[in-house]
Amino acid sequence: MKIWSPDEVDPEFEMTPMIDVVFLLIAFFMTLMSFITAELIELELPIAEESSIPEDSGERQYISVDPNGVVFFGSNPTTYDSLPNQLRTMREIMPQVKLYLRADATTLHRHVNEVMSACAQAGIYDLIFASSQD
């Protein structure tokens, strides 16, 4: 009786599944970045040539102030009166909350000062100001 034996063929490395995985990762990260940037309000940040990004910026919540003084918590518009309560609630959920304050270059400083007062009332002192390096 004859015994079957497979043909001796050199195995090949299939690149197709690897390419598929790479394309899926690219699509995933592009989608993720669109969600992250969609949360930011379009602003013209002030120029600070000597600005630097801290090494441990951590996960920060965004507060934006547009040129008209309208304040946004994330991408949601809010009022200066309700901002301290929102920040306190955020601090209860995340005790080590950190903030990233983005204000337009033409925003009056009194609006930025009101946001800083709201942060102090909520007990949040870890605050970074956004700027651009031209």
N, CA, C and O atoms as a GROMACS GRO file, in nm:
protein
  536
    1MET      N    1   0.084  -0.117   0.000
    1MET     CA    2   0.000   0.000   0.000
    1MET      C    3   0.088   0.124   0.000
    1MET      O    4   0.188   0.131   0.071
    2LYS      N    5   0.050   0.221  -0.081
    2LYS     CA    6   0.128   0.342  -0.094
    2LYS      C    7   0.085   0.444   0.011
    2LYS      O    8  -0.035   0.467   0.029
    3ILE      N    9   0.181   0.505   0.082
    3ILE     CA   10   0.153   0.606   0.186
    3ILE      C   11   0.164   0.744   0.123
    3ILE      O   12   0.260   0.775   0.052
    4TRP      N   13   0.062   0.827   0.153
    4TRP     CA   14   0.060   0.963   0.098
    4TRP      C   15   0.156   1.053   0.176
    4TRP      O   16   0.158   1.048   0.298
    5SER      N   17   0.232   1.131   0.109
    5SER     CA   18   0.319   1.229   0.172
    5SER      C   19   0.303   1.362   0.098
    5SER      O   20   0.297   1.364  -0.025
    6PRO      N   21   0.298   1.471   0.173
    6PRO     CA   22   0.279   1.602   0.107
    6PRO      C   23   0.402   1.637   0.024
    6PRO      O   24   0.514   1.595   0.053
    7ASP      N   25   0.376   1.717  -0.078
    7ASP     CA   26   0.488   1.762  -0.160
    7ASP      C   27   0.577   1.853  -0.077
    7ASP      O   28   0.529   1.933   0.004
    8GLU      N   29   0.702   1.840  -0.098
    8GLU     CA   30   0.798   1.924  -0.027
    8GLU      C   31   0.798   2.063  -0.092
    8GLU      O   32   0.857   2.083  -0.198
    9VAL      N   33   0.732   2.156  -0.027
    9VAL     CA   34   0.725   2.294  -0.078
    9VAL      C   35   0.778   2.386   0.030
    9VAL      O   36   0.746   2.371   0.148
   10ASP      N   37   0.859   2.479  -0.012
   10ASP     CA   38   0.911   2.577   0.084
   10ASP      C   39   0.795   2.666   0.131
   10ASP      O   40   0.723   2.722   0.048
   11PRO      N   41   0.777   2.678   0.262
   11PRO     CA   42   0.669   2.765   0.311
   11PRO      C   43   0.700   2.912   0.281
   11PRO      O   44   0.815   2.956   0.287
   12GLU      N   45   0.595   2.986   0.248
   12GLU     CA   46   0.611   3.127   0.218
   12GLU      C   47   0.544   3.209   0.328
   12GLU      O   48   0.446   3.167   0.388
   13PHE      N   49   0.598   3.326   0.351
   13PHE     CA   50   0.541   3.417   0.448
   13PHE      C   51   0.436   3.502   0.378
   13PHE      O   52   0.467   3.571   0.280
   14GLU      N   53   0.313   3.496   0.426
   14GLU     CA   54   0.204   3.571   0.365
   14GLU      C   55   0.203   3.714   0.416
   14GLU      O   56   0.192   3.737   0.536
   15MET      N   57   0.214   3.810   0.326
   15MET     CA   58   0.214   3.951   0.362
   15MET      C   59   0.074   4.011   0.365
   15MET      O   60   0.053   4.115   0.428
   16THR      N   61  -0.021   3.950   0.300
   16THR     CA   62  -0.156   4.006   0.291
   16THR      C   63  -0.220   4.030   0.427
   16THR      O   64  -0.274   4.139   0.448
   17PRO      N   65  -0.218   3.935   0.522
   17PRO     CA   66  -0.278   3.964   0.653
   17PRO      C   67  -0.206   4.076   0.727
   17PRO      O   68  -0.268   4.154   0.798
   18MET      N   69  -0.074   4.083   0.711
   18MET     CA   70   0.001   4.190   0.777
   18MET      C   71  -0.038   4.327   0.721
   18MET      O   72  -0.053   4.422   0.797
   19ILE      N   73  -0.053   4.336   0.591
   19ILE     CA   74  -0.093   4.462   0.528
   19ILE      C   75  -0.233   4.501   0.573
   19ILE      O   76  -0.260   4.618   0.600
   20ASP      N   77  -0.323   4.403   0.581
   20ASP     CA   78  -0.459   4.430   0.629
   20ASP      C   79  -0.459   4.486   0.771
   20ASP      O   80  -0.531   4.581   0.800
   21VAL      N   81  -0.378   4.429   0.857
   21VAL     CA   82  -0.371   4.476   0.996
   21VAL      C   83  -0.317   4.618   1.000
   21VAL      O   84  -0.368   4.701   1.075
   22VAL      N   85  -0.215   4.649   0.920
   22VAL     CA   86  -0.159   4.784   0.918
   22VAL      C   87  -0.263   4.884   0.870
   22VAL      O   88  -0.275   4.992   0.928
   23PHE      N   89  -0.338   4.850   0.766
   23PHE     CA   90  -0.442   4.941   0.717
   23PHE      C   91  -0.553   4.961   0.821
   23PHE      O   92  -0.604   5.072   0.835
   24LEU      N   93  -0.589   4.856   0.893
   24LEU     CA   94  -0.688   4.870   0.998
   24LEU      C   95  -0.638   4.961   1.111
   24LEU      O   96  -0.714   5.042   1.163
   25LEU      N   97  -0.511   4.947   1.148
   25LEU     CA   98  -0.455   5.035   1.251
   25LEU      C   99  -0.453   5.180   1.206
   25LEU      O  100  -0.484   5.270   1.283
   26ILE      N  101  -0.416   5.203   1.081
   26ILE     CA  102  -0.414   5.340   1.029
   26ILE      C  103  -0.556   5.399   1.031
   26ILE      O  104  -0.575   5.513   1.073
   27ALA      N  105  -0.654   5.321   0.987
   27ALA     CA  106  -0.792   5.369   0.987
   27ALA      C  107  -0.840   5.397   1.129
   27ALA      O  108  -0.908   5.496   1.153
   28PHE      N  109  -0.804   5.311   1.224
   28PHE     CA  110  -0.843   5.329   1.363
   28PHE      C  111  -0.786   5.459   1.419
   28PHE      O  112  -0.859   5.538   1.479
   29PHE      N  113  -0.656   5.483   1.400
   29PHE     CA  114  -0.595   5.603   1.456
   29PHE      C  115  -0.642   5.729   1.385
   29PHE      O  116  -0.652   5.834   1.449
   30MET      N  117  -0.671   5.722   1.257
   30MET     CA  118  -0.725   5.841   1.189
   30MET      C  119  -0.864   5.874   1.242
   30MET      O  120  -0.896   5.991   1.261
   31THR      N  121  -0.945   5.773   1.266
   31THR     CA  122  -1.078   5.796   1.323
   31THR      C  123  -1.068   5.852   1.464
   31THR      O  124  -1.140   5.944   1.500
   32LEU      N  125  -0.978   5.796   1.542
   32LEU     CA  126  -0.959   5.843   1.679
   32LEU      C  127  -0.913   5.989   1.681
   32LEU      O  128  -0.962   6.067   1.763
   33MET      N  129  -0.821   6.026   1.594
   33MET     CA  130  -0.773   6.164   1.590
   33MET      C  131  -0.885   6.260   1.547
   33MET      O  132  -0.889   6.373   1.594
   34SER      N  133  -0.974   6.216   1.459
   34SER     CA  134  -1.084   6.305   1.419
   34SER      C  135  -1.178   6.331   1.536
   34SER      O  136  -1.233   6.440   1.548
   35PHE      N  137  -1.198   6.230   1.624
   35PHE     CA  138  -1.280   6.251   1.742
   35PHE      C  139  -1.211   6.345   1.840
   35PHE      O  140  -1.277   6.429   1.901
   36ILE      N  141  -1.082   6.332   1.856
   36ILE     CA  142  -1.009   6.417   1.950
   36ILE      C  143  -1.009   6.561   1.903
   36ILE      O  144  -1.036   6.652   1.982
   37THR      N  145  -0.980   6.584   1.776
   37THR     CA  146  -0.975   6.722   1.726
   37THR      C  147  -1.114   6.781   1.712
   37THR      O  148  -1.128   6.904   1.712
   38ALA      N  149  -1.218   6.699   1.700
   38ALA     CA  150  -1.355   6.752   1.690
   38ALA      C  151  -1.397   6.815   1.822
   38ALA      O  152  -1.488   6.899   1.824
   39GLU      N  153  -1.334   6.777   1.932
   39GLU     CA  154  -1.370   6.830   2.063
   39GLU      C  155  -1.314   6.971   2.083
   39GLU      O  156  -1.361   7.044   2.170
   40LEU      N  157  -1.215   7.008   2.005
   40LEU     CA  158  -1.152   7.139   2.023
   40LEU      C  159  -1.225   7.246   1.942
   40LEU      O  160  -1.263   7.224   1.827
   41ILE      N  161  -1.243   7.360   2.005
   41ILE     CA  162  -1.304   7.476   1.940
   41ILE      C  163  -1.196   7.545   1.857
   41ILE      O  164  -1.082   7.556   1.901
   42GLU      N  165  -1.232   7.590   1.740
   42GLU     CA  166  -1.136   7.655   1.651
   42GLU      C  167  -1.099   7.793   1.706
   42GLU      O  168  -1.184   7.882   1.714
   43LEU      N  169  -0.973   7.811   1.744
   43LEU     CA  170  -0.925   7.935   1.800
   43LEU      C  171  -0.791   7.973   1.738
   43LEU      O  172  -0.717   7.886   1.690
   44GLU      N  173  -0.762   8.102   1.738
   44GLU     CA  174  -0.628   8.148   1.699
   44GLU      C  175  -0.553   8.175   1.830
   44GLU      O  176  -0.574   8.277   1.895
   45LEU      N  177  -0.466   8.082   1.866
   45LEU     CA  178  -0.396   8.091   1.993
   45LEU      C  179  -0.291   8.200   1.991
   45LEU      O  180  -0.237   8.231   1.885
   46PRO      N  181  -0.262   8.259   2.107
   46PRO     CA  182  -0.156   8.361   2.113
   46PRO      C  183  -0.020   8.297   2.086
   46PRO      O  184   0.001   8.178   2.110
   47ILE      N  185   0.070   8.378   2.037
   47ILE     CA  186   0.205   8.329   2.004
   47ILE      C  187   0.296   8.349   2.124
   47ILE      O  188   0.302   8.457   2.182
   48ALA      N  189   0.367   8.243   2.161
   48ALA     CA  190   0.465   8.248   2.268
   48ALA      C  191   0.588   8.172   2.220
   48ALA      O  192   0.590   8.049   2.222
   49GLU      N  193   0.688   8.245   2.177
   49GLU     CA  194   0.806   8.182   2.118
   49GLU      C  195   0.883   8.096   2.217
   49GLU      O  196   0.948   7.999   2.177
   50GLU      N  197   0.878   8.128   2.342
   50GLU     CA  198   0.952   8.054   2.444
   50GLU      C  199   0.867   7.948   2.513
   50GLU      O  200   0.908   7.894   2.617
   51SER      N  201   0.751   7.916   2.459
   51SER     CA  202   0.664   7.819   2.524
   51SER      C  203   0.720   7.678   2.513
   51SER      O  204   0.798   7.648   2.423
   52SER      N  205   0.681   7.593   2.606
   52SER     CA  206   0.724   7.454   2.604
   52SER      C  207   0.611   7.366   2.654
   52SER      O  208   0.523   7.410   2.727
   53ILE      N  209   0.614   7.242   2.612
   53ILE     CA  210   0.514   7.146   2.654
   53ILE      C  211   0.573   7.065   2.769
   53ILE      O  212   0.684   7.012   2.756
   54PRO      N  213   0.502   7.055   2.882
   54PRO     CA  214   0.556   6.978   2.994
   54PRO      C  215   0.571   6.831   2.956
   54PRO      O  216   0.494   6.777   2.876
   55GLU      N  217   0.672   6.767   3.015
   55GLU     CA  218   0.696   6.626   2.983
   55GLU      C  219   0.578   6.539   3.026
   55GLU      O  220   0.541   6.446   2.954
   56ASP      N  221   0.520   6.568   3.142
   56ASP     CA  222   0.408   6.489   3.191
   56ASP      C  223   0.282   6.575   3.186
   56ASP      O  224   0.234   6.624   3.288
   57SER      N  225   0.230   6.593   3.064
   57SER     CA  226   0.108   6.675   3.053
   57SER      C  227  -0.014   6.597   3.100
   57SER      O  228  -0.114   6.657   3.139
   58GLY      N  229  -0.008   6.465   3.096
   58GLY     CA  230  -0.117   6.382   3.146
   58GLY      C  231  -0.244   6.401   3.066
   58GLY      O  232  -0.246   6.466   2.962
   59GLU      N  233  -0.350   6.343   3.116
   59GLU     CA  234  -0.480   6.356   3.052
   59GLU      C  235  -0.547   6.481   3.107
   59GLU      O  236  -0.578   6.488   3.226
   60ARG      N  237  -0.570   6.576   3.021
   60ARG     CA  238  -0.625   6.705   3.064
   60ARG      C  239  -0.762   6.730   3.002
   60ARG      O  240  -0.791   6.683   2.891
   61GLN      N  241  -0.844   6.804   3.075
   61GLN     CA  242  -0.974   6.847   3.025
   61GLN      C  243  -0.955   6.985   2.962
   61GLN      O  244  -0.879   7.068   3.012
   62TYR      N  245  -1.026   7.010   2.854
   62TYR     CA  246  -1.010   7.135   2.781
   62TYR      C  247  -1.118   7.235   2.819
   62TYR      O  248  -1.237   7.202   2.827
   63ILE      N  249  -1.074   7.359   2.844
   63ILE     CA  250  -1.164   7.472   2.859
   63ILE      C  251  -1.120   7.575   2.756
   63ILE      O  252  -1.003   7.614   2.754
   64SER      N  253  -1.211   7.619   2.671
   64SER     CA  254  -1.178   7.714   2.565
   64SER      C  255  -1.260   7.841   2.582
   64SER      O  256  -1.375   7.836   2.627
   65VAL      N  257  -1.200   7.953   2.546
   65VAL     CA  258  -1.269   8.082   2.549
   65VAL      C  259  -1.251   8.145   2.411
   65VAL      O  260  -1.138   8.169   2.367
   66ASP      N  261  -1.362   8.172   2.343
   66ASP     CA  262  -1.353   8.229   2.209
   66ASP      C  263  -1.336   8.381   2.216
   66ASP      O  264  -1.340   8.438   2.325
   67PRO      N  265  -1.316   8.448   2.103
   67PRO     CA  266  -1.291   8.593   2.104
   67PRO      C  267  -1.404   8.676   2.166
   67PRO      O  268  -1.380   8.786   2.215
   68ASN      N  269  -1.527   8.622   2.163
   68ASN     CA  270  -1.641   8.695   2.219
   68ASN      C  271  -1.659   8.670   2.368
   68ASN      O  272  -1.749   8.726   2.430
   69GLY      N  273  -1.575   8.586   2.427
   69GLY     CA  274  -1.583   8.558   2.569
   69GLY      C  275  -1.672   8.439   2.603
   69GLY      O  276  -1.697   8.414   2.720
   70VAL      N  277  -1.719   8.366   2.503
   70VAL     CA  278  -1.801   8.247   2.528
   70VAL      C  279  -1.708   8.136   2.573
   70VAL      O  280  -1.606   8.109   2.509
   71VAL      N  281  -1.743   8.072   2.684
   71VAL     CA  282  -1.658   7.967   2.740
   71VAL      C  283  -1.715   7.830   2.703
   71VAL      O  284  -1.837   7.810   2.703
   72PHE      N  285  -1.626   7.736   2.672
   72PHE     CA  286  -1.662   7.600   2.635
   72PHE      C  287  -1.591   7.503   2.729
   72PHE      O  288  -1.471   7.515   2.753
   73PHE      N  289  -1.666   7.409   2.781
   73PHE     CA  290  -1.610   7.301   2.862
   73PHE      C  291  -1.605   7.179   2.772
   73PHE      O  292  -1.708   7.117   2.747
   74GLY      N  293  -1.487   7.144   2.723
   74GLY     CA  294  -1.476   7.046   2.615
   74GLY      C  295  -1.522   7.115   2.488
   74GLY      O  296  -1.464   7.215   2.447
   75SER      N  297  -1.627   7.062   2.426
   75SER     CA  298  -1.683   7.129   2.309
   75SER      C  299  -1.822   7.184   2.337
   75SER      O  300  -1.890   7.232   2.247
   76ASN      N  301  -1.864   7.177   2.464
   76ASN     CA  302  -1.998   7.223   2.501
   76ASN      C  303  -1.993   7.365   2.557
   76ASN      O  304  -1.917   7.392   2.650
   77PRO      N  305  -2.073   7.456   2.502
   77PRO     CA  306  -2.076   7.592   2.558
   77PRO      C  307  -2.136   7.589   2.699
   77PRO      O  308  -2.228   7.512   2.726
   78THR      N  309  -2.084   7.672   2.785
   78THR     CA  310  -2.132   7.682   2.923
   78THR      C  311  -2.127   7.828   2.965
   78THR      O  312  -2.087   7.914   2.887
   79THR      N  313  -2.166   7.855   3.088
   79THR     CA  314  -2.162   7.991   3.140
   79THR      C  315  -2.056   7.999   3.249
   79THR      O  316  -2.014   7.897   3.305
   80TYR      N  317  -2.014   8.120   3.278
   80TYR     CA  318  -1.915   8.140   3.384
   80TYR      C  319  -1.974   8.106   3.521
   80TYR      O  320  -1.901   8.064   3.611
   81ASP      N  321  -2.105   8.124   3.537
   81ASP     CA  322  -2.169   8.093   3.665
   81ASP      C  323  -2.175   7.943   3.692
   81ASP      O  324  -2.160   7.900   3.806
   82SER      N  325  -2.197   7.863   3.588
   82SER     CA  326  -2.208   7.717   3.609
   82SER      C  327  -2.073   7.646   3.600
   82SER      O  328  -2.064   7.529   3.637
   83LEU      N  329  -1.970   7.714   3.553
   83LEU     CA  330  -1.839   7.650   3.537
   83LEU      C  331  -1.781   7.597   3.669
   83LEU      O  332  -1.730   7.485   3.670
   84PRO      N  333  -1.785   7.673   3.781
   84PRO     CA  334  -1.729   7.617   3.906
   84PRO      C  335  -1.797   7.487   3.949
   84PRO      O  336  -1.730   7.395   3.996
   85ASN      N  337  -1.930   7.479   3.933
   85ASN     CA  338  -2.001   7.356   3.969
   85ASN      C  339  -1.963   7.240   3.879
   85ASN      O  340  -1.948   7.127   3.925
   86GLN      N  341  -1.948   7.267   3.750
   86GLN     CA  342  -1.904   7.162   3.657
   86GLN      C  343  -1.764   7.113   3.692
   86GLN      O  344  -1.736   6.993   3.687
   87LEU      N  345  -1.678   7.206   3.728
   87LEU     CA  346  -1.541   7.168   3.764
   87LEU      C  347  -1.538   7.091   3.895
   87LEU      O  348  -1.460   6.997   3.910
   88ARG      N  349  -1.623   7.130   3.992
   88ARG     CA  350  -1.629   7.053   4.118
   88ARG      C  351  -1.676   6.909   4.092
   88ARG      O  352  -1.620   6.814   4.147
   89THR      N  353  -1.776   6.896   4.008
   89THR     CA  354  -1.825   6.762   3.973
   89THR      C  355  -1.714   6.682   3.906
   89THR      O  356  -1.696   6.564   3.935
   90MET      N  357  -1.641   6.746   3.816
   90MET     CA  358  -1.530   6.678   3.749
   90MET      C  359  -1.424   6.637   3.850
   90MET      O  360  -1.365   6.529   3.840
   91ARG      N  361  -1.399   6.723   3.947
   91ARG     CA  362  -1.297   6.694   4.049
   91ARG      C  363  -1.341   6.578   4.140
   91ARG      O  364  -1.257   6.501   4.185
   92GLU      N  365  -1.472   6.566   4.166
   92GLU     CA  366  -1.522   6.453   4.245
   92GLU      C  367  -1.503   6.322   4.170
   92GLU      O  368  -1.470   6.219   4.230
   93ILE      N  369  -1.523   6.326   4.040
   93ILE     CA  370  -1.506   6.206   3.957
   93ILE      C  371  -1.358   6.173   3.941
   93ILE      O  372  -1.316   6.058   3.955
   94MET      N  373  -1.279   6.275   3.911
   94MET     CA  374  -1.134   6.258   3.891
   94MET      C  375  -1.061   6.351   3.987
   94MET      O  376  -1.042   6.469   3.954
   95PRO      N  377  -1.020   6.304   4.104
   95PRO     CA  378  -0.958   6.392   4.203
   95PRO      C  379  -0.830   6.461   4.155
   95PRO      O  380  -0.798   6.571   4.200
   96GLN      N  381  -0.759   6.399   4.064
   96GLN     CA  382  -0.634   6.458   4.013
   96GLN      C  383  -0.655   6.525   3.878
   96GLN      O  384  -0.567   6.520   3.792
   97VAL      N  385  -0.771   6.587   3.859
   97VAL     CA  386  -0.803   6.648   3.729
   97VAL      C  387  -0.705   6.760   3.697
   97VAL      O  388  -0.664   6.838   3.783
   98LYS      N  389  -0.669   6.766   3.568
   98LYS     CA  390  -0.580   6.870   3.517
   98LYS      C  391  -0.652   6.940   3.403
   98LYS      O  392  -0.729   6.878   3.329
   99LEU      N  393  -0.627   7.068   3.388
   99LEU     CA  394  -0.697   7.147   3.287
   99LEU      C  395  -0.601   7.207   3.186
   99LEU      O  396  -0.484   7.232   3.214
  100TYR      N  397  -0.653   7.227   3.068
  100TYR     CA  398  -0.581   7.289   2.958
  100TYR      C  399  -0.665   7.407   2.912
  100TYR      O  400  -0.770   7.386   2.850
  101LEU      N  401  -0.623   7.529   2.940
  101LEU     CA  402  -0.699   7.650   2.908
  101LEU      C  403  -0.656   7.704   2.773
  101LEU      O  404  -0.540   7.741   2.753
  102ARG      N  405  -0.751   7.708   2.681
  102ARG     CA  406  -0.726   7.760   2.547
  102ARG      C  407  -0.807   7.887   2.530
  102ARG      O  408  -0.930   7.884   2.540
  103ALA      N  409  -0.741   7.998   2.505
  103ALA     CA  410  -0.810   8.125   2.483
  103ALA      C  411  -0.759   8.186   2.353
  103ALA      O  412  -0.640   8.179   2.323
  104ASP      N  413  -0.849   8.245   2.278
  104ASP     CA  414  -0.812   8.311   2.154
  104ASP      C  415  -0.718   8.428   2.184
  104ASP      O  416  -0.723   8.486   2.292
  105ALA      N  417  -0.635   8.461   2.089
  105ALA     CA  418  -0.538   8.570   2.108
  105ALA      C  419  -0.607   8.704   2.130
  105ALA      O  420  -0.549   8.793   2.191
  106THR      N  421  -0.730   8.720   2.080
  106THR     CA  422  -0.801   8.847   2.094
  106THR      C  423  -0.901   8.848   2.210
  106THR      O  424  -0.972   8.946   2.229
  107THR      N  425  -0.906   8.740   2.286
  107THR     CA  426  -0.996   8.733   2.402
  107THR      C  427  -0.948   8.828   2.510
  107THR      O  428  -0.830   8.834   2.541
  108LEU      N  429  -1.041   8.902   2.568
  108LEU     CA  430  -1.006   8.992   2.678
  108LEU      C  431  -0.960   8.910   2.799
  108LEU      O  432  -1.012   8.802   2.826
  109HIS      N  433  -0.862   8.963   2.871
  109HIS     CA  434  -0.804   8.889   2.984
  109HIS      C  435  -0.906   8.867   3.096
  109HIS      O  436  -0.892   8.772   3.173
  110ARG      N  437  -1.006   8.952   3.107
  110ARG     CA  438  -1.104   8.934   3.215
  110ARG      C  439  -1.178   8.802   3.200
  110ARG      O  440  -1.219   8.743   3.299
  111HIS      N  441  -1.198   8.755   3.075
  111HIS     CA  442  -1.264   8.626   3.054
  111HIS      C  443  -1.174   8.511   3.099
  111HIS      O  444  -1.220   8.415   3.161
  112VAL      N  445  -1.046   8.522   3.068
  112VAL     CA  446  -0.949   8.421   3.113
  112VAL      C  447  -0.941   8.423   3.266
  112VAL      O  448  -0.931   8.318   3.329
  113ASN      N  449  -0.945   8.542   3.324
  113ASN     CA  450  -0.940   8.555   3.469
  113ASN      C  451  -1.062   8.492   3.535
  113ASN      O  452  -1.051   8.432   3.642
  114GLU      N  453  -1.180   8.504   3.472
  114GLU     CA  454  -1.301   8.441   3.526
  114GLU      C  455  -1.289   8.289   3.524
  114GLU      O  456  -1.334   8.222   3.618
  115VAL      N  457  -1.229   8.234   3.419
  115VAL     CA  458  -1.208   8.088   3.412
  115VAL      C  459  -1.111   8.045   3.521
  115VAL      O  460  -1.132   7.943   3.587
  116MET      N  461  -1.004   8.123   3.541
  116MET     CA  462  -0.908   8.089   3.646
  116MET      C  463  -0.972   8.097   3.784
  116MET      O  464  -0.941   8.015   3.871
  117SER      N  465  -1.061   8.194   3.806
  117SER     CA  466  -1.134   8.204   3.933
  117SER      C  467  -1.224   8.083   3.953
  117SER      O  468  -1.233   8.030   4.064
  118ALA      N  469  -1.290   8.039   3.847
  118ALA     CA  470  -1.376   7.920   3.856
  118ALA      C  471  -1.294   7.797   3.892
  118ALA      O  472  -1.338   7.712   3.969
  119CYS      N  473  -1.175   7.787   3.836
  119CYS     CA  474  -1.086   7.674   3.868
  119CYS      C  475  -1.044   7.679   4.015
  119CYS      O  476  -1.042   7.577   4.083
  120ALA      N  477  -1.011   7.797   4.063
  120ALA     CA  478  -0.971   7.812   4.203
  120ALA      C  479  -1.088   7.780   4.296
  120ALA      O  480  -1.067   7.717   4.400
  121GLN      N  481  -1.209   7.823   4.262
  121GLN     CA  482  -1.326   7.792   4.344
  121GLN      C  483  -1.352   7.642   4.351
  121GLN      O  484  -1.400   7.591   4.452
  122ALA      N  485  -1.320   7.570   4.243
  122ALA     CA  486  -1.340   7.426   4.238
  122ALA      C  487  -1.223   7.350   4.300
  122ALA      O  488  -1.229   7.228   4.316
  123GLY      N  489  -1.116   7.422   4.337
  123GLY     CA  490  -1.000   7.357   4.397
  123GLY      C  491  -0.909   7.290   4.296
  123GLY      O  492  -0.836   7.196   4.331
  124ILE      N  493  -0.911   7.336   4.172
  124ILE     CA  494  -0.825   7.282   4.067
  124ILE      C  495  -0.717   7.385   4.038
  124ILE      O  496  -0.745   7.497   3.997
  125TYR      N  497  -0.591   7.344   4.059
  125TYR     CA  498  -0.481   7.438   4.044
  125TYR      C  499  -0.381   7.395   3.937
  125TYR      O  500  -0.289   7.471   3.905
  126ASP      N  501  -0.397   7.277   3.882
  126ASP     CA  502  -0.307   7.230   3.776
  126ASP      C  503  -0.365   7.274   3.643
  126ASP      O  504  -0.454   7.209   3.588
  127LEU      N  505  -0.313   7.385   3.590
  127LEU     CA  506  -0.370   7.450   3.474
  127LEU      C  507  -0.256   7.487   3.378
  127LEU      O  508  -0.156   7.546   3.419
  128ILE      N  509  -0.273   7.454   3.252
  128ILE     CA  510  -0.176   7.489   3.149
  128ILE      C  511  -0.245   7.581   3.049
  128ILE      O  512  -0.360   7.558   3.013
  129PHE      N  513  -0.175   7.685   3.004
  129PHE     CA  514  -0.228   7.777   2.904
  129PHE      C  515  -0.179   7.734   2.767
  129PHE      O  516  -0.062   7.700   2.749
  130ALA      N  517  -0.268   7.737   2.670
  130ALA     CA  518  -0.233   7.700   2.532
  130ALA      C  519  -0.174   7.820   2.461
  130ALA      O  520  -0.217   7.933   2.480
  131SER      N  521  -0.074   7.793   2.378
  131SER     CA  522  -0.015   7.895   2.293
  131SER      C  523   0.043   7.827   2.170
  131SER      O  524   0.053   7.704   2.165
  132SER      N  525   0.079   7.906   2.075
  132SER     CA  526   0.141   7.848   1.955
  132SER      C  527   0.278   7.911   1.938
  132SER      O  528   0.302   8.025   1.977
  133GLN      N  529   0.367   7.833   1.880
  133GLN     CA  530   0.500   7.884   1.848
  133GLN      C  531   0.501   7.914   1.700
  133GLN      O  532   0.494   7.822   1.618
  134ASP      N  533   0.508   8.040   1.665
  134ASP     CA  534   0.497   8.078   1.524
  134ASP      C  535   0.620   8.046   1.448
  134ASP      O  536   0.626   8.072   1.327
   0.00000   0.00000   0.00000
